Amino acid sequence: MPYKFPSEDWIKEYQKAINTSEDYKQSGATWTAGSVCLVVTANPSVGIEKDVGIWLGLHKGVCEEIKLVPLEEAQKAPFVIMGDYSRWKQVVLGELDPVQGMMQGKLKLKGDLPTIVRYVRASQDLVQCASKVDTQFMDE
């Protein structure tokens, strides 16, 4: 059964995928830099009326917490990665590496880029986990 991106059901499946990934357990094993929030900017044409954040409480290779949050709360995360719906769709489909997307200005980062760059493998593993979720995109 496909899960709408982004939705409560989708993020629950994403957390399961992260926490069952041996690759992410290894690549994220030393991550202690705090939460990462992935912000999908508003796009009423696909049903996203307001900016929405996917809060990932990541710590030492585990996603301890995941939740949908409004932009105001999302901005409190140590790392905030913002992009429009079409960019996040590319990320979930594995068509856009998020670190490259940040370097190219396709995704915007609030937080320490050198820290993110040190965890390129972990970010790739997180994308791999997202691609394992049976996803229904709102524009399809």
C-alpha angles and dihedrals in degrees: 000000000000120000122218115247116256105019140118090259092049094051092048089055090046091054090051090051091050094047094048094048112107089190093057092044087060101037093045096039094110097039108125098143095107139247126344121211120201109204121202107198120228116281112170091185089071096035100265102127097175136022108277128198128210103211113208114193095201122180130162097336097319133100099223095176138015127180144150111250137179119253093260091060093039090059090062093067116102088235122036120179114190130192142143123265094262091054093050089048088055090050094050091047090051092244095117126043105218095221091051088045089056092048091050094047093245089117123031122224128206105189140047110324095194089059091050091047090054087059099049091128092051091050090050090050090051089053089049088053091051091051090056092061111096095242132195111195116214093229095057 
